[in-house]
Amino acid sequence: MNTVVLEVRSLAQTLTDAVHAMKTARGEREARIAFATPELLWQVLTAKRWDLLKVMCGAGPMSIREAARKANRDVKAVHGDITALLDAGLLRRTPQGEVEFPFDAVRVEFLLQAA
């Protein structure tokens, strides 16, 4: 299964892990997208955008209009959400101009600790 992990990590943590992976020649097998804070994660992944990811998950490339139809939403609003998801690296644009969520599954990881 092609899974993406959305996580909350500092840039320093991410860079440390990347250096370690290069030195040991053992990299992660899962795609990972990191957000600096939980607030930033939830700012990008609004409820409407999460719904878009659900309808696009494993569905292959599609037009923005098709994504809006599947999500039962207005095309203009979906266009704005798709732009935000493209900017965050969650979606990609195909050479034909369609958009794609290139994963079959999403896992969200973050830890809430006492202060």
Sequence and secondary structure as in RCSB ss.txt:
>XXXX:A:sequence
MNTVVLEVRSLAQTLTDAVHAMKTARGEREARIAFATPELLWQVLTAKRWDLLKVMCGAGPMSIREAARKANRDV
KAVHGDITALLDAGLLRRTPQGEVEFPFDAVRVEFLLQAA
>XXXX:A:secstr
  EEEEEE  HHHHHHHHHHHHHHT   SSEEEEESSHHHHHHHS HHHHHHHHHHTTT  B HHHHHHHHT  H
HHHHHHHHHHHHTTSSEE TTS EE   SEEEEE      
